[in-house]
Amino acid sequence: MMPSRYSRVATFPMVPLSEIIKLEPEEEPWCAGYAPSQGRRCHMRTNAPGRRSAMMLLNEGTKDLQAGRNIDILLEDLAPHVLCTRFHQNQASDLVRRWKRQVRTYLNSQVVSIPYTQPARTSSRMISETAAAEMEERIAVLQQRLREAKKEVRRLEVAQSVRPTTTNTRHREGRNTSAVVNSSSRRSASSGNTPVHDVNEPLRRDSTESSTNQSAVTVPRPAQAEVSRQTSSISVSSPRPVNTPTVARASSRIGNTASQDETPQPIRREVEGECGICLYDLHSSQDGDLDEEEESESSSDDDDDDDDDADDREHLKELVWCKARCGVNFHKQCIDQWLETDHASTCPTCRSNWKH
């Protein structure tokens, strides 16, 4: 099996990975992408958490090169942290390919220029200390990735918590209607055991209300009353479903309540937590990611400091909220950029048409 180009120089002193790929996130906090319209490197600033993550990955990559390990995956993880989130995240693959060529060129030059020497024996204590340091670095990187994953989970939970309540309202309506019908059925069943003259009273009232257009009511004779009591007794023993006004009114009230529940009024939520678009705290704005590229790149290199001061003044802590349904708060600059890129002009959380 052919040895890896990384393993051939594992025993030689290594320069830092940042020098090999010419990347210093802390000293040059600018986007590593290329602005074709200006023919130069992008002048937008990267955010502070991304720069810290990039420095940890660079240190880890230096140790991996020294140990002869492959760093291709590490370079792929590094690229998004040094590119601005507004315009140049799509250049990550090109940036990784360039870094790989630079690392390969450096390793080949080390193999040619440095003669082979017998590796010095390393004490077990130094090995354990080195392993502990590498473990701490890896733990720091994993903790950073875990925090980013938790932010994404919280954003998805917020989006899920504002789903429409129409389904629950329909379930409540169905339960209320069933309760009214069951109550009427129980009353009808229990009335079958009552005396005949008690049952005739509501029947006569219903017949009187339904015959309001008649000019007179015929009073039955004793013989007719006896026949009517027998007929009523037979009809009670085999009840048929009757749509009474009480059930109709109850169904009407339930329908009105359901229609009111299906159109809730939006209420603004408390201003706390993070913006669902940029995942930064609602009480602060993202560090340099929301600048307009045309303004930042159309100026000359000598005016970069003035542009930064103007950008800082534009980062006001101004918030807007969804007035269509969910009431979730966002940074105003974030939602303006969202509405420009989204042809549907909808809320990022509940997907309702955005109301200004």
C-alpha positions as CSV (number, residue, x, y, z in Angstrom):
1,M,0.0,0.0,0.0
2,M,1.4,3.4,-1.0
3,P,2.1,5.6,2.1
4,S,0.1,8.8,2.6
5,R,1.7,12.1,1.8
6,Y,0.9,13.1,5.4
7,S,2.7,10.2,7.0
8,R,6.0,10.9,5.2
9,V,6.7,14.1,7.1
10,A,5.2,13.1,10.5
11,T,8.6,13.2,12.2
12,F,9.8,16.6,10.9
13,P,9.2,20.0,12.5
14,M,6.1,21.6,11.1
15,V,5.2,25.3,10.5
16,P,1.7,26.3,11.6
17,L,-1.1,25.4,9.3
18,S,-2.1,29.1,9.2
19,E,1.2,29.9,7.5
20,I,0.9,27.1,5.0
21,I,-2.5,28.2,3.8
22,K,-1.9,32.0,4.5
23,L,-4.9,32.4,6.8
24,E,-4.9,34.5,10.0
25,P,-8.5,34.9,11.2
26,E,-7.6,36.9,14.3
27,E,-5.2,39.3,12.6
28,E,-7.2,39.7,9.4
29,P,-10.9,39.4,10.4
30,W,-12.1,39.6,6.9
31,C,-14.0,37.2,4.7
32,A,-11.6,34.8,2.8
33,G,-13.9,34.8,-0.2
34,Y,-13.3,36.6,-3.6
35,A,-15.4,39.5,-4.8
36,P,-15.6,39.1,-8.6
37,S,-17.2,42.6,-9.1
38,Q,-14.2,44.3,-7.4
39,G,-11.5,41.9,-8.5
40,R,-10.1,41.4,-5.0
41,R,-10.7,39.7,-1.7
42,C,-14.0,40.4,0.1
43,H,-13.8,43.2,2.7
44,M,-16.7,42.0,4.9
45,R,-15.9,41.0,8.5
46,T,-16.5,37.5,9.8
47,N,-18.3,37.0,13.1
48,A,-16.3,36.6,16.3
49,P,-17.5,33.1,17.2
50,G,-16.6,31.9,13.7
51,R,-13.0,33.3,14.1
52,R,-12.6,31.6,17.4
53,S,-13.7,28.3,15.9
54,A,-11.3,28.8,13.0
55,M,-8.3,29.4,15.3
56,M,-9.1,26.1,17.2
57,L,-9.3,24.2,13.9
58,L,-6.0,25.7,12.7
59,N,-4.2,24.6,15.9
60,E,-5.7,21.2,15.6
61,G,-4.7,20.9,12.0
62,T,-1.1,21.8,12.8
63,K,-1.0,19.0,15.4
64,D,-2.5,16.6,12.9
65,L,0.1,17.4,10.3
66,Q,2.8,16.9,12.8
67,A,1.3,13.5,13.7
68,G,1.0,12.5,10.1
69,R,-2.8,12.5,10.1
70,N,-5.1,13.5,7.1
71,I,-6.6,17.0,7.5
72,D,-8.9,17.1,4.5
73,I,-12.1,16.9,6.6
74,L,-10.7,19.5,9.0
75,L,-10.2,21.9,6.1
76,E,-13.8,21.3,5.0
77,D,-14.9,22.2,8.5
78,L,-12.7,25.3,8.5
79,A,-13.9,27.0,5.3
80,P,-17.4,28.1,6.5
81,H,-16.0,29.9,9.5
82,V,-13.8,32.2,7.5
83,L,-16.4,33.1,4.8
84,C,-19.1,35.8,5.2
85,T,-22.6,34.3,5.7
86,R,-24.2,36.9,3.4
87,F,-22.5,36.4,0.1
88,H,-19.6,33.9,-0.1
89,Q,-20.6,30.7,1.7
90,N,-20.9,29.1,-1.8
91,Q,-17.1,29.5,-2.3
92,A,-16.2,27.0,0.5
93,S,-15.4,24.1,-1.9
94,D,-13.1,26.2,-4.1
95,L,-11.3,27.5,-1.0
96,V,-10.8,23.9,0.4
97,R,-9.3,22.8,-3.0
98,R,-6.9,25.7,-2.9
99,W,-5.8,24.9,0.7
100,K,-5.3,21.2,-0.2
101,R,-3.0,22.2,-3.0
102,Q,-1.0,24.5,-0.7
103,V,-0.7,21.8,1.9
104,R,0.4,19.2,-0.7
105,T,3.0,21.5,-2.2
106,Y,4.4,22.2,1.3
107,L,4.6,18.5,2.2
108,N,6.3,17.6,-1.1
109,S,8.9,20.3,-0.5
110,Q,9.6,19.0,3.0
111,V,10.1,15.4,1.7
112,V,12.6,16.6,-0.9
113,S,14.5,19.1,1.2
114,I,14.8,17.4,4.6
115,P,16.9,14.3,4.8
116,Y,15.7,11.3,6.8
117,T,17.0,11.3,10.4
118,Q,16.5,8.7,13.1
119,P,13.6,9.8,15.2
120,A,14.5,10.5,18.7
121,R,13.0,8.4,21.5
122,T,10.1,10.2,23.2
123,S,9.4,9.5,26.8
124,S,6.1,8.2,27.9
125,R,5.5,11.3,29.9
126,M,5.8,13.6,26.9
127,I,3.5,11.3,24.9
128,S,0.8,11.4,27.6
129,E,1.1,15.2,27.9
130,T,0.8,15.6,24.1
131,A,-2.2,13.2,24.0
132,A,-3.9,15.1,26.8
133,A,-3.4,18.5,25.0
134,E,-4.8,17.0,21.8
135,M,-7.8,15.7,23.7
136,E,-8.5,19.1,25.2
137,E,-8.4,20.7,21.8
138,R,-10.7,18.1,20.4
139,I,-13.1,18.5,23.3
140,A,-13.2,22.3,22.7
141,V,-14.0,21.8,19.0
142,L,-16.7,19.3,19.8
143,Q,-18.2,21.6,22.5
144,Q,-18.4,24.4,20.0
145,R,-20.2,22.2,17.4
146,L,-22.6,21.0,20.2
147,R,-23.5,24.6,21.0
148,E,-24.2,25.3,17.4
149,A,-26.4,22.2,17.2
150,K,-28.4,23.3,20.3
151,K,-29.0,26.7,18.7
152,E,-30.5,24.9,15.6
153,V,-32.6,22.7,17.8
154,R,-34.0,25.7,19.7
155,R,-34.8,27.4,16.4
156,L,-36.7,24.4,15.1
157,E,-38.6,24.1,18.4
158,V,-39.8,27.7,18.1
159,A,-40.9,27.0,14.5
160,Q,-42.8,23.9,15.7
161,S,-44.5,25.6,18.7
162,V,-46.4,28.1,16.5
163,R,-48.2,25.6,14.3
164,P,-52.0,26.4,13.6
165,T,-54.4,25.3,16.3
166,T,-57.2,24.5,13.9
167,T,-56.8,20.7,14.4
168,N,-57.2,21.0,18.2
169,T,-60.3,23.2,17.7
170,R,-61.9,20.7,15.4
171,H,-61.3,17.9,18.0
172,R,-62.9,20.0,20.7
173,E,-65.9,20.7,18.5
174,G,-66.4,17.0,17.8
175,R,-66.2,16.2,21.5
176,N,-68.7,18.9,22.4
177,T,-71.2,17.8,19.7
178,S,-70.9,14.2,20.8
179,A,-71.5,15.1,24.4
180,V,-74.7,17.0,23.5
181,V,-76.1,14.1,21.4
182,N,-75.2,11.5,24.1
183,S,-76.9,13.7,26.7
184,S,-80.1,13.9,24.6
185,S,-80.0,10.1,24.0
186,R,-79.8,9.4,27.7
187,R,-82.7,11.7,28.5
188,S,-84.8,10.0,25.8
189,A,-83.9,6.6,27.1
190,S,-84.7,7.5,30.7
191,S,-88.0,9.0,29.7
192,G,-89.2,5.5,28.5
193,N,-89.6,4.5,32.2
194,T,-91.7,7.5,33.2
195,P,-95.5,7.6,33.4
196,V,-97.4,8.1,30.1
197,H,-99.0,11.4,31.2
198,D,-95.6,12.9,32.0
199,V,-94.4,12.1,28.4
200,N,-97.4,13.6,26.8
201,E,-96.8,17.1,28.1
202,P,-93.6,17.9,26.1
203,L,-95.1,16.2,23.1
204,R,-98.1,18.4,23.2
205,R,-95.9,21.5,23.7
206,D,-93.9,20.6,20.6
207,S,-97.1,20.0,18.5
208,T,-98.4,23.3,19.7
209,E,-95.2,25.2,18.7
210,S,-95.1,23.5,15.3
211,S,-98.7,24.4,14.4
212,T,-98.6,28.2,15.0
213,N,-100.2,28.8,11.6
214,Q,-103.4,27.0,12.6
215,S,-106.3,29.1,13.8
216,A,-107.6,26.7,16.5
217,V,-106.6,23.6,18.5
218,T,-109.0,20.7,18.9
219,V,-109.3,19.5,22.5
220,P,-109.5,15.7,22.6
221,R,-112.4,14.0,24.3
222,P,-111.8,11.4,27.0
223,A,-111.9,8.5,24.6
224,Q,-109.6,10.3,22.2
225,A,-107.2,11.1,25.1
226,E,-107.1,7.4,26.0
227,V,-106.2,6.5,22.5
228,S,-103.6,9.2,22.3
229,R,-102.0,8.0,25.6
230,Q,-101.8,4.5,24.2
231,T,-100.2,5.8,20.9
232,S,-97.8,7.9,22.9
233,S,-96.8,5.0,25.1
234,I,-96.1,2.9,21.9
235,S,-94.0,5.7,20.4
236,V,-92.0,6.2,23.6
237,S,-91.0,2.5,23.7
238,S,-89.4,2.8,20.2
239,P,-87.9,6.3,20.1
240,R,-86.6,7.8,16.9
241,P,-83.9,10.4,16.5
242,V,-85.4,13.9,16.7
243,N,-83.6,17.1,16.0
244,T,-84.7,19.2,18.9
245,P,-84.2,23.0,19.1
246,T,-81.9,22.5,22.1
247,V,-79.4,20.4,20.1
248,A,-79.6,22.8,17.2
249,R,-78.8,25.7,19.4
250,A,-75.9,23.9,21.1
251,S,-74.5,22.9,17.7
252,S,-74.8,26.6,16.6
253,R,-72.9,27.8,19.7
254,I,-70.2,25.2,19.1
255,G,-69.8,26.2,15.5
256,N,-69.5,29.9,16.5
257,T,-66.9,29.0,19.1
258,A,-64.9,26.9,16.6
259,S,-64.9,29.6,14.0
260,Q,-63.6,32.1,16.6
261,D,-60.8,29.7,17.7
262,E,-59.7,29.1,14.1
263,T,-58.9,32.9,13.6
264,P,-56.8,33.8,16.7
265,Q,-55.5,37.3,17.0
266,P,-51.7,37.5,16.8
267,I,-49.9,38.5,20.0
268,R,-46.3,39.7,20.2
269,R,-44.0,37.4,22.1
270,E,-41.6,38.5,24.8
271,V,-38.3,39.9,23.4
272,E,-36.0,37.2,24.6
273,G,-33.8,34.4,23.1
274,E,-32.4,34.5,19.6
275,C,-33.4,35.8,16.2
276,G,-34.7,32.8,14.1
277,I,-32.8,34.0,11.0
278,C,-29.3,34.8,12.2
279,L,-29.4,32.8,15.5
280,Y,-27.9,35.8,17.4
281,D,-29.4,37.3,20.5
282,L,-32.4,39.6,19.9
283,H,-30.8,42.3,22.0
284,S,-27.7,42.6,19.7
285,S,-27.1,42.5,15.9
286,Q,-24.8,40.1,14.0
287,D,-21.2,41.1,13.9
288,G,-20.8,42.4,10.3
289,D,-22.8,39.8,8.5
290,L,-25.7,42.1,7.5
291,D,-23.7,44.8,5.7
292,E,-24.6,45.4,2.1
293,E,-21.9,44.2,-0.3
294,E,-22.4,46.9,-2.8
295,E,-21.7,49.6,-0.2
296,S,-18.7,47.8,1.3
297,E,-17.1,46.7,-1.9
298,S,-17.7,49.9,-4.1
299,S,-15.5,52.0,-1.8
300,S,-11.7,52.1,-2.1
301,D,-9.3,50.3,0.2
302,D,-8.4,53.6,1.9
303,D,-12.0,54.1,3.1
304,D,-12.4,50.7,4.8
305,D,-12.2,52.2,8.3
306,D,-14.8,54.8,7.5
307,D,-17.1,52.1,6.1
308,D,-16.7,50.0,9.3
309,D,-17.8,53.0,11.4
310,A,-20.8,53.6,9.2
311,D,-21.7,49.9,9.4
312,D,-21.6,50.0,13.2
313,R,-24.0,52.9,13.3
314,E,-26.4,51.1,11.1
315,H,-26.5,48.0,13.4
316,L,-29.3,49.4,15.5
317,K,-31.1,47.1,17.9
318,E,-34.4,47.4,16.0
319,L,-36.8,44.5,16.2
320,V,-40.0,43.6,14.2
321,W,-42.5,40.8,14.9
322,C,-44.9,38.7,12.9
323,K,-48.3,40.4,12.9
324,A,-49.9,37.7,10.7
325,R,-50.0,34.7,13.1
326,C,-47.1,33.7,15.4
327,G,-45.9,37.0,17.0
328,V,-42.2,35.9,16.9
329,N,-39.6,38.7,17.0
330,F,-36.8,39.1,14.5
331,H,-34.0,41.7,13.8
332,K,-35.4,44.2,11.3
333,Q,-32.3,43.9,9.1
334,C,-32.6,40.1,9.1
335,I,-36.3,40.1,8.0
336,D,-35.7,42.8,5.3
337,Q,-33.0,40.6,3.8
338,W,-35.2,37.5,4.2
339,L,-38.1,39.2,2.3
340,E,-35.8,40.3,-0.5
341,T,-34.6,36.7,-1.1
342,D,-37.9,35.0,-0.5
343,H,-40.3,35.5,-3.4
344,A,-43.3,34.4,-1.3
345,S,-42.7,37.2,1.3
346,T,-43.6,34.9,4.2
347,C,-42.8,34.7,7.9
348,P,-39.7,32.4,8.4
349,T,-41.4,30.7,11.4
350,C,-45.1,30.2,10.6
351,R,-44.9,30.8,6.8
352,S,-47.8,33.2,6.8
353,N,-47.8,36.2,4.4
354,W,-45.7,38.9,6.1
355,K,-47.6,42.0,7.4
356,H,-45.6,45.2,7.8
